[in-house]
Amino acid sequence: MPSSTKERILDSTAELFRRQGYTATGMKQIAADASAPFGSVYHFFPGGKEELGAEVIRTSGRLYMQIFVEVIAENPEVLDAVEAFFSGAGETLRETDYADACPIATVALEVASTNDTLRQATADVFEEWMAGATEYFVFAGIARVPARELAFSMLSLLEGAFIFCRAMRSTEPMAAAGAAAVALVRAALESSREGEG
């Protein structure tokens, strides 16, 4: 459980963004959800909702990257790790009645054309994810250029599946996206092995 007021504000904001988006989330709602005095939100984030939003996006991005690292640690084989990551995303959606999807994508879809500060924050997180996934695939033996393309494909499948799952209230899109991601990774691994031979 978050110990400091600032951590509670960040966690509550991330949860609210995930469930209802940036625009629908108000500062009073954030303070109430965090059990924090209203003035403390502006104490920690004098730039207001935009500053808070940018920090939440970056903090959430690091947390989601940590989830990927934990899945990798539990699944040493790359195909198993990719399958487990998508399967875990589907389970989370089911367990939360399709409310908990990716807060980064939720905010990016909402503000990318209207708020450059938040657009940049989401772009930075996506680039960090791309870099991490690319390095993971390179470590698995895939050349850097196809590894980055594979990272884009996998993350696009994941984020697209979140949208379909929430709209359809079904994990079928996540299962299909996971199967497609595993197939892409398998093909890339086989291609890299053929190139070595």
JOFEN-V385511 format. One record per residue. N is the residue number from 1. PHI is phi in whole degrees, 0 to 359 (NA if undefined). PSI is psi in degrees with one decimal (* if undefined). NEAR is the number of other C-alpha atoms within 10 Angstrom. Layout:
# JOFEN-V385511
<<N,PHI,PSI,NEAR> <N,PHI,PSI,NEAR>>
This chain:
# JOFEN-V385511
<<1,NA,135.6,6> <2,301,134.9,12> <3,268,-34.7,7> <4,260,159.8,10> <5,300,-42.8,17> <6,299,-43.0,17> <7,296,-39.4,13> <8,296,-40.1,19> <9,297,-45.5,26> <10,297,-45.8,23> <11,295,-44.6,20> <12,297,-41.3,21> <13,296,-43.4,29> <14,300,-43.8,24> <15,297,-44.2,20> <16,294,-41.2,20> <17,299,-42.9,25> <18,299,-40.1,19> <19,273,-33.8,18> <20,226,-0.8,15> <21,89,175.0,21> <22,286,-51.4,22> <23,297,-39.4,11> <24,282,-7.2,11> <25,264,120.7,15> <26,259,157.8,13> <27,295,-38.4,18> <28,295,-39.1,14> <29,296,-41.1,15> <30,300,-49.1,25> <31,300,-44.8,21> <32,296,-44.9,14> <33,296,-33.5,16> <34,273,-1.1,21> <35,51,48.0,13> <36,236,146.3,17> <37,300,140.9,14> <38,306,-42.1,15> <39,296,-23.4,13> <40,291,-27.8,14> <41,298,-45.3,23> <42,285,-24.8,16> <43,297,-47.1,12> <44,279,-26.5,14> <45,228,74.9,17> <46,297,-19.6,13> <47,280,3.7,12> <48,77,-154.0,13> <49,300,-36.4,19> <50,295,-45.3,15> <51,296,-45.3,15> <52,300,-45.5,21> <53,300,-44.0,22> <54,296,-40.5,18> <55,291,-39.5,18> <56,298,-42.3,23> <57,300,-47.8,27> <58,292,-40.5,20> <59,295,-45.6,15> <60,297,-38.6,20> <61,301,-42.4,21> <62,294,-39.0,15> <63,295,-41.7,12> <64,292,-34.2,17> <65,295,-37.2,16> <66,296,-36.5,12> <67,299,-43.6,13> <68,299,-42.0,19> <69,298,-41.6,17> <70,295,-39.1,13> <71,296,-41.8,18> <72,299,-42.7,19> <73,298,-35.8,11> <74,277,-16.2,12> <75,227,86.4,16> <76,297,-27.5,10> <77,279,130.7,11> <78,300,-40.9,18> <79,294,-39.4,18> <80,295,-39.3,14> <81,295,-45.1,20> <82,296,-44.4,21> <83,298,-44.1,20> <84,295,-36.3,19> <85,296,-47.2,21> <86,292,-39.8,23> <87,298,-42.1,17> <88,296,-38.3,15> <89,297,-41.7,21> <90,296,-41.3,24> <91,297,-42.8,15> <92,299,-42.7,16> <93,300,-46.1,20> <94,298,-47.4,17> <95,295,-26.9,11> <96,256,16.8,10> <97,55,41.0,12> <98,66,20.8,21> <99,270,-33.9,17> <100,264,97.4,20> <101,245,-157.4,23> <102,277,116.9,20> <103,292,-24.8,25> <104,293,-49.0,27> <105,295,-39.0,20> <106,303,-48.1,20> <107,289,-40.3,23> <108,301,-44.3,20> <109,297,-33.8,13> <110,280,-37.1,16> <111,239,-2.7,17> <112,303,-29.5,17> <113,264,-5.0,10> <114,235,-16.4,9> <115,220,102.6,12> <116,290,-29.9,11> <117,298,-47.6,15> <118,286,-35.0,26> <119,302,-44.8,20> <120,295,-39.2,14> <121,298,-43.4,22> <122,293,-39.7,25> <123,297,-39.8,18> <124,297,-43.2,15> <125,295,-46.8,20> <126,301,-39.0,18> <127,293,-38.1,13> <128,298,-43.1,16> <129,297,-42.5,20> <130,299,-44.9,21> <131,297,-43.8,15> <132,296,-45.5,17> <133,294,-39.2,22> <134,300,-47.5,23> <135,298,-37.1,18> <136,298,-45.1,18> <137,289,-34.8,21> <138,297,-44.6,16> <139,300,-32.5,13> <140,284,-6.7,14> <141,111,9.1,16> <142,264,137.3,23> <143,299,153.3,18> <144,302,-46.5,14> <145,296,-51.7,11> <146,294,-27.4,16> <147,295,-41.6,25> <148,292,-40.8,21> <149,299,-40.2,12> <150,295,-40.4,21> <151,298,-44.5,23> <152,301,-46.2,19> <153,298,-46.1,16> <154,296,-46.2,23> <155,291,-33.2,17> <156,294,-41.6,14> <157,299,-44.1,20> <158,297,-51.6,22> <159,294,-39.3,18> <160,297,-39.8,15> <161,295,-37.3,25> <162,303,-44.4,27> <163,297,-49.2,18> <164,299,-44.7,15> <165,299,-44.2,22> <166,293,-40.2,18> <167,290,-40.6,10> <168,269,-11.2,12> <169,52,52.6,16> <170,208,146.8,18> <171,267,3.4,22> <172,305,-43.8,14> <173,298,-36.3,21> <174,292,-39.0,26> <175,296,-42.4,19> <176,294,-42.4,14> <177,296,-40.6,24> <178,297,-43.2,24> <179,297,-40.5,17> <180,294,-40.5,16> <181,296,-44.1,24> <182,299,-42.2,21> <183,297,-41.3,14> <184,296,-43.1,16> <185,294,-43.2,22> <186,301,-44.7,14> <187,297,-41.1,12> <188,294,-39.1,19> <189,295,-43.4,20> <190,296,-40.6,14> <191,296,-39.5,15> <192,292,-35.9,16> <193,291,-37.4,12> <194,294,-37.4,9> <195,294,-29.4,10> <196,284,-27.1,8> <197,278,*,6>>
